[in-house]
Amino acid sequence: MKRNVKKTKVMRISRNDMSKVCLLIDDQQVEQVSQFKYLGSWISDNGYATEDIRARIAMGKTLFVDKKNIVSIETEL
């Protein structure tokens, strides 16, 4: 099996140590990221879920506002 270095990312999860990871595939450095989305949840390198919580609150607000507009239009009729 051959790995595609352009599609491969690496992330180190640690609350204290934020040093870089040196991972080579076929003599090419793999890109290190600070966060990524996995199965619908944001994972960050510091171990906290702040970004995921903010994203879910924003999605909830959007849905609530959409439902509020539907309910207010129906009550006016």
ZAPAGU-167852 format. One record per residue: z, y, x of N, C-alpha, C, O in turn; chain; residue number from 0. Coordinates in nm, 2 decimals, always signed. Each point is the difference from the previous one (the first is absolute). Example, Ala and Ser with C-alpha at 12.3 -4.5 7.8 and 13.67 -1.06 7.14 Angstrom:
<rs>
<r><n_z>+0.78</n_z><n_y>-0.57</n_y><n_x>+1.32</n_x><ca_z>+0.00</ca_z><ca_y>+0.12</ca_y><ca_x>-0.09</ca_x><c_z>+0.00</c_z><c_y>+0.12</c_y><c_x>+0.09</c_x><o_z>+0.07</o_z><o_y>+0.00</o_y><o_x>+0.10</o_x><cadena>A</cadena><num>0</num></r>
<r><n_z>-0.14</n_z><n_y>+0.11</n_y><n_x>-0.14</n_x><ca_z>+0.00</ca_z><ca_y>+0.11</ca_y><ca_x>+0.09</ca_x><c_z>+0.08</c_z><c_y>+0.11</c_y><c_x>-0.08</c_x><o_z>+0.01</o_z><o_y>+0.11</o_y><o_x>+0.05</o_x><cadena>A</cadena><num>1</num></r>
</rs>
This chain:
<rs>
<r><n_z>+0.00</n_z><n_y>-0.12</n_y><n_x>+0.08</n_x><ca_z>+0.00</ca_z><ca_y>+0.12</ca_y><ca_x>-0.08</ca_x><c_z>+0.00</c_z><c_y>+0.12</c_y><c_x>+0.09</c_x><o_z>+0.07</o_z><o_y>+0.01</o_y><o_x>+0.10</o_x><cadena>A</cadena><num>0</num></r>
<r><n_z>-0.15</n_z><n_y>+0.09</n_y><n_x>-0.14</n_x><ca_z>-0.01</ca_z><ca_y>+0.12</ca_y><ca_x>+0.08</ca_x><c_z>+0.06</c_z><c_y>+0.12</c_y><c_x>-0.08</c_x><o_z>-0.02</o_z><o_y>+0.01</o_y><o_x>-0.12</o_x><cadena>A</cadena><num>1</num></r>
<r><n_z>+0.11</n_z><n_y>+0.07</n_y><n_x>+0.19</n_x><ca_z>+0.06</ca_z><ca_y>+0.11</ca_y><ca_x>-0.07</ca_x><c_z>-0.09</c_z><c_y>+0.13</c_y><c_x>+0.02</c_x><o_z>-0.06</o_z><o_y>+0.02</o_y><o_x>+0.10</o_x><cadena>A</cadena><num>2</num></r>
<r><n_z>+0.06</n_z><n_y>+0.06</n_y><n_x>-0.21</n_x><ca_z>-0.07</ca_z><ca_y>+0.13</ca_y><ca_x>+0.01</ca_x><c_z>+0.10</c_z><c_y>+0.10</c_y><c_x>+0.04</c_x><o_z>+0.09</o_z><o_y>+0.04</o_y><o_x>-0.08</o_x><cadena>A</cadena><num>3</num></r>
<r><n_z>-0.10</n_z><n_y>+0.02</n_y><n_x>+0.20</n_x><ca_z>+0.10</ca_z><ca_y>+0.09</ca_y><ca_x>+0.05</ca_x><c_z>-0.01</c_z><c_y>+0.13</c_y><c_x>-0.08</c_x><o_z>+0.11</o_z><o_y>+0.07</o_y><o_x>-0.02</o_x><cadena>A</cadena><num>4</num></r>
<r><n_z>-0.22</n_z><n_y>-0.03</n_y><n_x>-0.03</n_x><ca_z>-0.01</ca_z><ca_y>+0.12</ca_y><ca_x>-0.08</ca_x><c_z>+0.07</c_z><c_y>+0.00</c_y><c_x>-0.13</c_x><o_z>+0.05</o_z><o_y>+0.10</o_y><o_x>-0.05</o_x><cadena>A</cadena><num>5</num></r>
<r><n_z>-0.04</n_z><n_y>-0.22</n_y><n_x>-0.01</n_x><ca_z>+0.07</ca_z><ca_y>-0.02</ca_y><ca_x>-0.13</ca_x><c_z>+0.15</c_z><c_y>-0.04</c_y><c_x>+0.02</c_x><o_z>+0.08</o_z><o_y>+0.00</o_y><o_x>-0.10</o_x><cadena>A</cadena><num>6</num></r>
<r><n_z>-0.04</n_z><n_y>-0.03</n_y><n_x>+0.22</n_x><ca_z>+0.14</ca_z><ca_y>-0.05</ca_y><ca_x>+0.03</ca_x><c_z>+0.08</c_z><c_y>+0.12</c_y><c_x>+0.04</c_x><o_z>-0.03</o_z><o_y>+0.09</o_y><o_x>+0.08</o_x><cadena>A</cadena><num>7</num></r>
<r><n_z>+0.15</n_z><n_y>-0.08</n_y><n_x>-0.14</n_x><ca_z>+0.10</ca_z><ca_y>+0.10</ca_y><ca_x>+0.03</ca_x><c_z>+0.13</c_z><c_y>-0.06</c_y><c_x>+0.04</c_x><o_z>+0.03</o_z><o_y>-0.12</o_y><o_x>-0.04</o_x><cadena>A</cadena><num>8</num></r>
<r><n_z>+0.06</n_z><n_y>+0.19</n_y><n_x>+0.11</n_x><ca_z>+0.13</ca_z><ca_y>-0.05</ca_y><ca_x>+0.04</ca_x><c_z>+0.10</c_z><c_y>+0.11</c_y><c_x>-0.04</c_x><o_z>-0.02</o_z><o_y>+0.11</o_y><o_x>+0.01</o_x><cadena>A</cadena><num>9</num></r>
<r><n_z>+0.14</n_z><n_y>-0.16</n_y><n_x>-0.05</n_x><ca_z>+0.11</ca_z><ca_y>+0.09</ca_y><ca_x>-0.03</ca_x><c_z>+0.13</c_z><c_y>-0.06</c_y><c_x>+0.04</c_x><o_z>+0.03</o_z><o_y>-0.11</o_y><o_x>-0.02</o_x><cadena>A</cadena><num>10</num></r>
<r><n_z>+0.05</n_z><n_y>+0.19</n_y><n_x>+0.09</n_x><ca_z>+0.13</ca_z><ca_y>-0.04</ca_y><ca_x>+0.04</ca_x><c_z>+0.10</c_z><c_y>+0.06</c_y><c_x>-0.10</c_x><o_z>+0.00</o_z><o_y>+0.13</o_y><o_x>-0.02</o_x><cadena>A</cadena><num>11</num></r>
<r><n_z>+0.09</n_z><n_y>-0.21</n_y><n_x>-0.04</n_x><ca_z>+0.10</ca_z><ca_y>+0.05</ca_y><ca_x>-0.09</ca_x><c_z>+0.14</c_z><c_y>+0.00</c_y><c_x>+0.07</c_x><o_z>+0.05</o_z><o_y>-0.10</o_y><o_x>+0.04</o_x><cadena>A</cadena><num>12</num></r>
<r><n_z>+0.00</n_z><n_y>+0.23</n_y><n_x>-0.03</n_x><ca_z>+0.13</ca_z><ca_y>+0.02</ca_y><ca_x>+0.07</ca_x><c_z>+0.05</c_z><c_y>+0.13</c_y><c_x>-0.04</c_x><o_z>-0.07</o_z><o_y>+0.10</o_y><o_x>-0.01</o_x><cadena>A</cadena><num>13</num></r>
<r><n_z>+0.20</n_z><n_y>-0.09</n_y><n_x>-0.02</n_x><ca_z>+0.07</ca_z><ca_y>+0.12</ca_y><ca_x>-0.03</ca_x><c_z>+0.03</c_z><c_y>+0.08</c_y><c_x>+0.12</c_x><o_z>+0.02</o_z><o_y>+0.13</o_y><o_x>-0.01</o_x><cadena>A</cadena><num>14</num></r>
<r><n_z>-0.01</n_z><n_y>-0.19</n_y><n_x>+0.12</n_x><ca_z>+0.05</ca_z><ca_y>+0.07</ca_y><ca_x>+0.13</ca_x><c_z>-0.11</c_z><c_y>+0.01</c_y><c_x>+0.10</c_x><o_z>-0.03</o_z><o_y>+0.11</o_y><o_x>+0.05</o_x><cadena>A</cadena><num>15</num></r>
<r><n_z>-0.04</n_z><n_y>-0.22</n_y><n_x>-0.02</n_x><ca_z>-0.10</ca_z><ca_y>+0.00</ca_y><ca_x>+0.11</ca_x><c_z>-0.14</c_z><c_y>+0.02</c_y><c_x>-0.05</c_x><o_z>-0.05</o_z><o_y>-0.08</o_y><o_x>-0.08</o_x><cadena>A</cadena><num>16</num></r>
<r><n_z>-0.01</n_z><n_y>+0.20</n_y><n_x>+0.11</n_x><ca_z>-0.13</ca_z><ca_y>+0.03</ca_y><ca_x>-0.05</ca_x><c_z>-0.11</c_z><c_y>+0.00</c_y><c_x>+0.11</c_x><o_z>-0.09</o_z><o_y>+0.08</o_y><o_x>+0.00</o_x><cadena>A</cadena><num>17</num></r>
<r><n_z>+0.11</n_z><n_y>-0.17</n_y><n_x>+0.10</n_x><ca_z>-0.09</ca_z><ca_y>-0.01</ca_y><ca_x>+0.11</ca_x><c_z>-0.13</c_z><c_y>-0.07</c_y><c_x>-0.05</c_x><o_z>-0.01</o_z><o_y>-0.06</o_y><o_x>-0.10</o_x><cadena>A</cadena><num>18</num></r>
<r><n_z>-0.10</n_z><n_y>+0.09</n_y><n_x>+0.18</n_x><ca_z>-0.13</ca_z><ca_y>-0.06</ca_y><ca_x>-0.03</ca_x><c_z>-0.01</c_z><c_y>-0.14</c_y><c_x>+0.03</c_x><o_z>+0.07</o_z><o_y>-0.06</o_y><o_x>+0.09</o_x><cadena>A</cadena><num>19</num></r>
<r><n_z>-0.15</n_z><n_y>-0.01</n_y><n_x>-0.17</n_x><ca_z>-0.03</ca_z><ca_y>-0.14</ca_y><ca_x>+0.02</ca_x><c_z>-0.13</c_z><c_y>-0.02</c_y><c_x>+0.07</c_x><o_z>-0.10</o_z><o_y>+0.07</o_y><o_x>-0.03</o_x><cadena>A</cadena><num>20</num></r>
<r><n_z>+0.09</n_z><n_y>-0.15</n_y><n_x>+0.14</n_x><ca_z>-0.12</ca_z><ca_y>-0.02</ca_y><ca_x>+0.07</ca_x><c_z>-0.05</c_z><c_y>-0.14</c_y><c_x>-0.03</c_x><o_z>+0.05</o_z><o_y>-0.10</o_y><o_x>+0.05</o_x><cadena>A</cadena><num>21</num></r>
<r><n_z>-0.15</n_z><n_y>+0.09</n_y><n_x>-0.15</n_x><ca_z>-0.05</ca_z><ca_y>-0.12</ca_y><ca_x>-0.04</ca_x><c_z>-0.15</c_z><c_y>+0.00</c_y><c_x>+0.03</c_x><o_z>-0.08</o_z><o_y>+0.09</o_y><o_x>-0.05</o_x><cadena>A</cadena><num>22</num></r>
<r><n_z>+0.03</n_z><n_y>-0.19</n_y><n_x>+0.13</n_x><ca_z>-0.14</ca_z><ca_y>+0.00</ca_y><ca_x>+0.04</ca_x><c_z>-0.06</c_z><c_y>-0.13</c_y><c_x>-0.06</c_x><o_z>+0.05</o_z><o_y>-0.11</o_y><o_x>+0.00</o_x><cadena>A</cadena><num>23</num></r>
<r><n_z>-0.17</n_z><n_y>+0.13</n_y><n_x>-0.06</n_x><ca_z>-0.09</ca_z><ca_y>-0.11</ca_y><ca_x>-0.05</ca_x><c_z>-0.13</c_z><c_y>+0.02</c_y><c_x>+0.07</c_x><o_z>-0.07</o_z><o_y>+0.11</o_y><o_x>-0.02</o_x><cadena>A</cadena><num>24</num></r>
<r><n_z>+0.02</n_z><n_y>-0.21</n_y><n_x>+0.09</n_x><ca_z>-0.12</ca_z><ca_y>+0.01</ca_y><ca_x>+0.07</ca_x><c_z>-0.01</c_z><c_y>+0.13</c_y><c_x>+0.09</c_x><o_z>-0.10</o_z><o_y>+0.06</o_y><o_x>+0.00</o_x><cadena>A</cadena><num>25</num></r>
<r><n_z>+0.21</n_z><n_y>-0.03</n_y><n_x>+0.07</n_x><ca_z>+0.01</ca_z><ca_y>+0.11</ca_y><ca_x>+0.09</ca_x><c_z>-0.02</c_z><c_y>+0.14</c_y><c_x>-0.07</c_x><o_z>-0.03</o_z><o_y>+0.09</o_y><o_x>+0.06</o_x><cadena>A</cadena><num>26</num></r>
<r><n_z>+0.06</n_z><n_y>-0.09</n_y><n_x>-0.19</n_x><ca_z>-0.01</ca_z><ca_y>+0.12</ca_y><ca_x>-0.08</ca_x><c_z>+0.14</c_z><c_y>+0.03</c_y><c_x>-0.06</c_x><o_z>+0.06</o_z><o_y>-0.09</o_y><o_x>-0.06</o_x><cadena>A</cadena><num>27</num></r>
<r><n_z>-0.01</n_z><n_y>+0.21</n_y><n_x>+0.06</n_x><ca_z>+0.13</ca_z><ca_y>+0.04</ca_y><ca_x>-0.05</ca_x><c_z>-0.01</c_z><c_y>+0.00</c_y><c_x>-0.15</c_x><o_z>-0.09</o_z><o_y>+0.06</o_y><o_x>-0.06</o_x><cadena>A</cadena><num>28</num></r>
<r><n_z>+0.19</n_z><n_y>-0.12</n_y><n_x>-0.01</n_x><ca_z>+0.01</ca_z><ca_y>+0.00</ca_y><ca_x>-0.14</ca_x><c_z>+0.07</c_z><c_y>+0.13</c_y><c_x>-0.05</c_x><o_z>+0.10</o_z><o_y>+0.04</o_y><o_x>+0.06</o_x><cadena>A</cadena><num>29</num></r>
<r><n_z>-0.15</n_z><n_y>+0.03</n_y><n_x>-0.16</n_x><ca_z>+0.05</ca_z><ca_y>+0.12</ca_y><ca_x>-0.05</ca_x><c_z>+0.14</c_z><c_y>-0.02</c_y><c_x>-0.06</c_x><o_z>+0.03</o_z><o_y>-0.09</o_y><o_x>-0.08</o_x><cadena>A</cadena><num>30</num></r>
<r><n_z>+0.07</n_z><n_y>+0.18</n_y><n_x>+0.12</n_x><ca_z>+0.13</ca_z><ca_y>+0.00</ca_y><ca_x>-0.06</ca_x><c_z>+0.01</c_z><c_y>+0.10</c_y><c_x>-0.11</c_x><o_z>-0.04</o_z><o_y>+0.11</o_y><o_x>+0.02</o_x><cadena>A</cadena><num>31</num></r>
<r><n_z>+0.09</n_z><n_y>-0.15</n_y><n_x>-0.14</n_x><ca_z>+0.02</ca_z><ca_y>+0.08</ca_y><ca_x>-0.11</ca_x><c_z>+0.15</c_z><c_y>+0.02</c_y><c_x>-0.03</c_x><o_z>+0.08</o_z><o_y>-0.08</o_y><o_x>+0.03</o_x><cadena>A</cadena><num>32</num></r>
<r><n_z>-0.05</n_z><n_y>+0.19</n_y><n_x>-0.11</n_x><ca_z>+0.13</ca_z><ca_y>+0.03</ca_y><ca_x>-0.03</ca_x><c_z>+0.04</c_z><c_y>-0.05</c_y><c_x>-0.14</c_x><o_z>+0.11</o_z><o_y>-0.01</o_y><o_x>-0.04</o_x><cadena>A</cadena><num>33</num></r>
<r><n_z>-0.22</n_z><n_y>-0.01</n_y><n_x>-0.05</n_x><ca_z>+0.02</ca_z><ca_y>-0.05</ca_y><ca_x>-0.13</ca_x><c_z>-0.12</c_z><c_y>-0.07</c_y><c_x>-0.05</c_x><o_z>-0.11</o_z><o_y>+0.04</o_y><o_x>+0.04</o_x><cadena>A</cadena><num>34</num></r>
<r><n_z>+0.12</n_z><n_y>-0.13</n_y><n_x>-0.14</n_x><ca_z>-0.12</ca_z><ca_y>-0.06</ca_y><ca_x>-0.06</ca_x><c_z>+0.04</c_z><c_y>-0.05</c_y><c_x>-0.14</c_x><o_z>+0.12</o_z><o_y>-0.02</o_y><o_x>-0.02</o_x><cadena>A</cadena><num>35</num></r>
<r><n_z>-0.21</n_z><n_y>+0.00</n_y><n_x>-0.06</n_x><ca_z>+0.02</ca_z><ca_y>-0.05</ca_y><ca_x>-0.14</ca_x><c_z>-0.02</c_z><c_y>-0.15</c_y><c_x>+0.00</c_x><o_z>-0.11</o_z><o_y>-0.05</o_y><o_x>+0.04</o_x><cadena>A</cadena><num>36</num></r>
<r><n_z>+0.21</n_z><n_y>-0.03</n_y><n_x>-0.08</n_x><ca_z>-0.01</ca_z><ca_y>-0.15</ca_y><ca_x>-0.01</ca_x><c_z>+0.05</c_z><c_y>-0.04</c_y><c_x>-0.13</c_x><o_z>+0.11</o_z><o_y>+0.02</o_y><o_x>-0.04</o_x><cadena>A</cadena><num>37</num></r>
<r><n_z>-0.20</n_z><n_y>-0.09</n_y><n_x>-0.04</n_x><ca_z>+0.03</ca_z><ca_y>-0.05</ca_y><ca_x>-0.13</ca_x><c_z>+0.05</c_z><c_y>+0.11</c_y><c_x>-0.09</c_x><o_z>+0.09</o_z><o_y>-0.02</o_y><o_x>-0.08</o_x><cadena>A</cadena><num>38</num></r>
<r><n_z>-0.14</n_z><n_y>+0.14</n_y><n_x>+0.09</n_x><ca_z>+0.03</ca_z><ca_y>+0.11</ca_y><ca_x>-0.09</ca_x><c_z>+0.12</c_z><c_y>+0.08</c_y><c_x>+0.04</c_x><o_z>+0.04</o_z><o_y>+0.10</o_y><o_x>-0.06</o_x><cadena>A</cadena><num>39</num></r>
<r><n_z>+0.03</n_z><n_y>-0.13</n_y><n_x>+0.17</n_x><ca_z>+0.12</ca_z><ca_y>+0.07</ca_y><ca_x>+0.05</ca_x><c_z>-0.03</c_z><c_y>+0.06</c_y><c_x>+0.14</c_x><o_z>-0.07</o_z><o_y>-0.07</o_y><o_x>+0.08</o_x><cadena>A</cadena><num>40</num></r>
<r><n_z>+0.12</n_z><n_y>+0.19</n_y><n_x>-0.06</n_x><ca_z>-0.02</ca_z><ca_y>+0.06</ca_y><ca_x>+0.13</ca_x><c_z>+0.11</c_z><c_y>-0.05</c_y><c_x>+0.09</c_x><o_z>+0.12</o_z><o_y>+0.00</o_y><o_x>-0.03</o_x><cadena>A</cadena><num>41</num></r>
<r><n_z>-0.16</n_z><n_y>-0.04</n_y><n_x>+0.15</n_x><ca_z>+0.10</ca_z><ca_y>-0.05</ca_y><ca_x>+0.10</ca_x><c_z>-0.01</c_z><c_y>+0.10</c_y><c_x>+0.12</c_x><o_z>-0.11</o_z><o_y>+0.04</o_y><o_x>+0.04</o_x><cadena>A</cadena><num>42</num></r>
<r><n_z>+0.22</n_z><n_y>+0.01</n_y><n_x>+0.01</n_x><ca_z>+0.00</ca_z><ca_y>+0.10</ca_y><ca_x>+0.10</ca_x><c_z>+0.08</c_z><c_y>-0.06</c_y><c_x>+0.13</c_x><o_z>+0.07</o_z><o_y>-0.09</o_y><o_x>-0.01</o_x><cadena>A</cadena><num>43</num></r>
<r><n_z>-0.10</n_z><n_y>+0.15</n_y><n_x>+0.12</n_x><ca_z>+0.05</ca_z><ca_y>-0.05</ca_y><ca_x>+0.13</ca_x><c_z>+0.15</c_z><c_y>+0.03</c_y><c_x>+0.02</c_x><o_z>+0.06</o_z><o_y>-0.06</o_y><o_x>+0.09</o_x><cadena>A</cadena><num>44</num></r>
<r><n_z>+0.00</n_z><n_y>+0.15</n_y><n_x>-0.17</n_x><ca_z>+0.14</ca_z><ca_y>+0.03</ca_y><ca_x>+0.01</ca_x><c_z>+0.09</c_z><c_y>-0.09</c_y><c_x>-0.08</c_x><o_z>+0.12</o_z><o_y>+0.01</o_y><o_x>+0.01</o_x><cadena>A</cadena><num>45</num></r>
<r><n_z>-0.18</n_z><n_y>-0.09</n_y><n_x>-0.10</n_x><ca_z>+0.08</ca_z><ca_y>-0.09</ca_y><ca_x>-0.08</ca_x><c_z>+0.04</c_z><c_y>+0.05</c_y><c_x>-0.13</c_x><o_z>+0.06</o_z><o_y>-0.07</o_y><o_x>-0.09</o_x><cadena>A</cadena><num>46</num></r>
<r><n_z>-0.09</n_z><n_y>+0.20</n_y><n_x>+0.06</n_x><ca_z>+0.04</ca_z><ca_y>+0.06</ca_y><ca_x>-0.13</ca_x><c_z>-0.12</c_z><c_y>+0.00</c_y><c_x>-0.09</c_x><o_z>-0.11</o_z><o_y>-0.01</o_y><o_x>+0.04</o_x><cadena>A</cadena><num>47</num></r>
<r><n_z>+0.15</n_z><n_y>+0.01</n_y><n_x>-0.17</n_x><ca_z>-0.11</ca_z><ca_y>-0.01</ca_y><ca_x>-0.11</ca_x><c_z>-0.02</c_z><c_y>+0.13</c_y><c_x>-0.06</c_x><o_z>-0.04</o_z><o_y>+0.01</o_y><o_x>-0.12</o_x><cadena>A</cadena><num>48</num></r>
<r><n_z>+0.06</n_z><n_y>+0.10</n_y><n_x>+0.19</n_x><ca_z>-0.01</ca_z><ca_y>+0.14</ca_y><ca_x>-0.06</ca_x><c_z>-0.14</c_z><c_y>+0.02</c_y><c_x>-0.06</c_x><o_z>-0.02</o_z><o_y>+0.05</o_y><o_x>-0.11</o_x><cadena>A</cadena><num>49</num></r>
<r><n_z>-0.09</n_z><n_y>-0.08</n_y><n_x>+0.19</n_x><ca_z>-0.13</ca_z><ca_y>+0.03</ca_y><ca_x>-0.04</ca_x><c_z>-0.04</c_z><c_y>-0.09</c_y><c_x>-0.13</c_x><o_z>-0.06</o_z><o_y>+0.05</o_y><o_x>-0.09</o_x><cadena>A</cadena><num>50</num></r>
<r><n_z>+0.11</n_z><n_y>-0.17</n_y><n_x>+0.09</n_x><ca_z>-0.03</ca_z><ca_y>-0.09</ca_y><ca_x>-0.11</ca_x><c_z>+0.07</c_z><c_y>+0.05</c_y><c_x>-0.13</c_x><o_z>-0.06</o_z><o_y>+0.00</o_y><o_x>-0.11</o_x><cadena>A</cadena><num>51</num></r>
<r><n_z>+0.18</n_z><n_y>+0.05</n_y><n_x>+0.13</n_x><ca_z>+0.08</ca_z><ca_y>+0.05</ca_y><ca_x>-0.12</ca_x><c_z>-0.07</c_z><c_y>+0.13</c_y><c_x>-0.05</c_x><o_z>-0.02</o_z><o_y>+0.01</o_y><o_x>-0.12</o_x><cadena>A</cadena><num>52</num></r>
<r><n_z>-0.02</n_z><n_y>+0.07</n_y><n_x>+0.21</n_x><ca_z>-0.07</ca_z><ca_y>+0.13</ca_y><ca_x>-0.05</ca_x><c_z>-0.13</c_z><c_y>-0.04</c_y><c_x>-0.07</c_x><o_z>-0.04</o_z><o_y>+0.07</o_y><o_x>-0.10</o_x><cadena>A</cadena><num>53</num></r>
<r><n_z>-0.04</n_z><n_y>-0.16</n_y><n_x>+0.15</n_x><ca_z>-0.13</ca_z><ca_y>-0.04</ca_y><ca_x>-0.06</ca_x><c_z>+0.03</c_z><c_y>-0.06</c_y><c_x>-0.14</c_x><o_z>-0.08</o_z><o_y>+0.03</o_y><o_x>-0.09</o_x><cadena>A</cadena><num>54</num></r>
<r><n_z>+0.18</n_z><n_y>-0.11</n_y><n_x>+0.08</n_x><ca_z>+0.03</ca_z><ca_y>-0.06</ca_y><ca_x>-0.13</ca_x><c_z>+0.05</c_z><c_y>+0.10</c_y><c_x>-0.10</c_x><o_z>-0.04</o_z><o_y>-0.01</o_y><o_x>-0.12</o_x><cadena>A</cadena><num>55</num></r>
<r><n_z>+0.12</n_z><n_y>+0.11</n_y><n_x>+0.16</n_x><ca_z>+0.04</ca_z><ca_y>+0.10</ca_y><ca_x>-0.09</ca_x><c_z>-0.12</c_z><c_y>+0.09</c_y><c_x>-0.04</c_x><o_z>-0.01</o_z><o_y>+0.03</o_y><o_x>-0.12</o_x><cadena>A</cadena><num>56</num></r>
<r><n_z>-0.08</n_z><n_y>+0.00</n_y><n_x>+0.21</n_x><ca_z>-0.12</ca_z><ca_y>+0.07</ca_y><ca_x>-0.04</ca_x><c_z>-0.08</c_z><c_y>-0.07</c_y><c_x>-0.10</c_x><o_z>-0.05</o_z><o_y>+0.06</o_y><o_x>-0.09</o_x><cadena>A</cadena><num>57</num></r>
<r><n_z>+0.03</n_z><n_y>-0.19</n_y><n_x>+0.11</n_x><ca_z>-0.08</ca_z><ca_y>-0.08</ca_y><ca_x>-0.10</ca_x><c_z>+0.07</c_z><c_y>+0.00</c_y><c_x>-0.13</c_x><o_z>-0.07</o_z><o_y>+0.01</o_y><o_x>-0.11</o_x><cadena>A</cadena><num>58</num></r>
<r><n_z>+0.20</n_z><n_y>-0.02</n_y><n_x>+0.10</n_x><ca_z>+0.08</ca_z><ca_y>+0.00</ca_y><ca_x>-0.12</ca_x><c_z>-0.01</c_z><c_y>+0.13</c_y><c_x>-0.07</c_x><o_z>-0.02</o_z><o_y>+0.01</o_y><o_x>-0.13</o_x><cadena>A</cadena><num>59</num></r>
<r><n_z>+0.03</n_z><n_y>+0.10</n_y><n_x>+0.20</n_x><ca_z>-0.02</ca_z><ca_y>+0.14</ca_y><ca_x>-0.06</ca_x><c_z>-0.14</c_z><c_y>+0.01</c_y><c_x>-0.06</c_x><o_z>-0.01</o_z><o_y>+0.06</o_y><o_x>-0.11</o_x><cadena>A</cadena><num>60</num></r>
<r><n_z>-0.09</n_z><n_y>-0.10</n_y><n_x>+0.18</n_x><ca_z>-0.14</ca_z><ca_y>+0.01</ca_y><ca_x>-0.05</ca_x><c_z>-0.01</c_z><c_y>-0.07</c_y><c_x>-0.13</c_x><o_z>-0.06</o_z><o_y>+0.05</o_y><o_x>-0.10</o_x><cadena>A</cadena><num>61</num></r>
<r><n_z>+0.11</n_z><n_y>-0.18</n_y><n_x>+0.09</n_x><ca_z>-0.01</ca_z><ca_y>-0.07</ca_y><ca_x>-0.12</ca_x><c_z>+0.08</c_z><c_y>+0.06</c_y><c_x>-0.11</c_x><o_z>-0.04</o_z><o_y>+0.00</o_y><o_x>-0.12</o_x><cadena>A</cadena><num>62</num></r>
<r><n_z>+0.16</n_z><n_y>+0.05</n_y><n_x>+0.15</n_x><ca_z>+0.08</ca_z><ca_y>+0.06</ca_y><ca_x>-0.10</ca_x><c_z>-0.07</c_z><c_y>+0.12</c_y><c_x>-0.06</c_x><o_z>+0.01</o_z><o_y>+0.02</o_y><o_x>-0.12</o_x><cadena>A</cadena><num>63</num></r>
<r><n_z>-0.06</n_z><n_y>+0.07</n_y><n_x>+0.20</n_x><ca_z>-0.07</ca_z><ca_y>+0.12</ca_y><ca_x>-0.05</ca_x><c_z>-0.12</c_z><c_y>-0.04</c_y><c_x>-0.08</c_x><o_z>-0.02</o_z><o_y>+0.07</o_y><o_x>-0.11</o_x><cadena>A</cadena><num>64</num></r>
<r><n_z>-0.06</n_z><n_y>-0.17</n_y><n_x>+0.15</n_x><ca_z>-0.11</ca_z><ca_y>-0.05</ca_y><ca_x>-0.09</ca_x><c_z>+0.05</c_z><c_y>-0.04</c_y><c_x>-0.13</c_x><o_z>-0.07</o_z><o_y>+0.03</o_y><o_x>-0.10</o_x><cadena>A</cadena><num>65</num></r>
<r><n_z>+0.18</n_z><n_y>-0.11</n_y><n_x>+0.09</n_x><ca_z>+0.05</ca_z><ca_y>-0.05</ca_y><ca_x>-0.13</ca_x><c_z>+0.06</c_z><c_y>+0.12</c_y><c_x>-0.08</c_x><o_z>-0.02</o_z><o_y>+0.00</o_y><o_x>-0.12</o_x><cadena>A</cadena><num>66</num></r>
<r><n_z>+0.08</n_z><n_y>+0.10</n_y><n_x>+0.19</n_x><ca_z>+0.05</ca_z><ca_y>+0.11</ca_y><ca_x>-0.07</ca_x><c_z>-0.11</c_z><c_y>+0.08</c_y><c_x>-0.07</c_x><o_z>+0.02</o_z><o_y>+0.05</o_y><o_x>-0.12</o_x><cadena>A</cadena><num>67</num></r>
<r><n_z>-0.13</n_z><n_y>-0.03</n_y><n_x>+0.18</n_x><ca_z>-0.11</ca_z><ca_y>+0.07</ca_y><ca_x>-0.06</ca_x><c_z>-0.06</c_z><c_y>-0.08</c_y><c_x>-0.12</c_x><o_z>-0.03</o_z><o_y>+0.07</o_y><o_x>-0.10</o_x><cadena>A</cadena><num>68</num></r>
<r><n_z>+0.03</n_z><n_y>-0.20</n_y><n_x>+0.11</n_x><ca_z>-0.05</ca_z><ca_y>-0.08</ca_y><ca_x>-0.11</ca_x><c_z>+0.09</c_z><c_y>+0.02</c_y><c_x>-0.12</c_x><o_z>-0.04</o_z><o_y>+0.02</o_y><o_x>-0.12</o_x><cadena>A</cadena><num>69</num></r>
<r><n_z>+0.17</n_z><n_y>-0.03</n_y><n_x>+0.14</n_x><ca_z>+0.10</ca_z><ca_y>+0.01</ca_y><ca_x>-0.11</ca_x><c_z>+0.00</c_z><c_y>+0.14</c_y><c_x>-0.06</c_x><o_z>+0.01</o_z><o_y>+0.01</o_y><o_x>-0.12</o_x><cadena>A</cadena><num>70</num></r>
<r><n_z>-0.02</n_z><n_y>+0.09</n_y><n_x>+0.20</n_x><ca_z>+0.01</ca_z><ca_y>+0.14</ca_y><ca_x>-0.05</ca_x><c_z>-0.13</c_z><c_y>+0.03</c_y><c_x>-0.09</c_x><o_z>+0.01</o_z><o_y>+0.07</o_y><o_x>-0.09</o_x><cadena>A</cadena><num>71</num></r>
<r><n_z>-0.12</n_z><n_y>-0.13</n_y><n_x>+0.13</n_x><ca_z>-0.12</ca_z><ca_y>+0.02</ca_y><ca_x>-0.08</ca_x><c_z>+0.01</c_z><c_y>-0.07</c_y><c_x>-0.13</c_x><o_z>-0.05</o_z><o_y>+0.06</o_y><o_x>-0.10</o_x><cadena>A</cadena><num>72</num></r>
<r><n_z>+0.10</n_z><n_y>-0.18</n_y><n_x>+0.10</n_x><ca_z>+0.02</ca_z><ca_y>-0.08</ca_y><ca_x>-0.12</ca_x><c_z>+0.09</c_z><c_y>+0.07</c_y><c_x>-0.10</c_x><o_z>-0.01</o_z><o_y>-0.01</o_y><o_x>-0.12</o_x><cadena>A</cadena><num>73</num></r>
<r><n_z>+0.12</n_z><n_y>+0.07</n_y><n_x>+0.17</n_x><ca_z>+0.10</ca_z><ca_y>+0.06</ca_y><ca_x>-0.09</ca_x><c_z>-0.05</c_z><c_y>+0.13</c_y><c_x>-0.06</c_x><o_z>+0.05</o_z><o_y>+0.04</o_y><o_x>-0.11</o_x><cadena>A</cadena><num>74</num></r>
<r><n_z>-0.15</n_z><n_y>+0.03</n_y><n_x>+0.18</n_x><ca_z>-0.05</ca_z><ca_y>+0.12</ca_y><ca_x>-0.06</ca_x><c_z>-0.10</c_z><c_y>-0.03</c_y><c_x>-0.12</c_x><o_z>-0.02</o_z><o_y>+0.09</o_y><o_x>-0.08</o_x><cadena>A</cadena><num>75</num></r>
<r><n_z>-0.03</n_z><n_y>-0.21</n_y><n_x>+0.08</n_x><ca_z>-0.10</ca_z><ca_y>-0.03</ca_y><ca_x>-0.11</ca_x><c_z>+0.08</c_z><c_y>-0.02</c_y><c_x>-0.12</c_x><o_z>-0.06</o_z><o_y>-0.03</o_y><o_x>-0.11</o_x><cadena>A</cadena><num>76</num></r>
</rs>
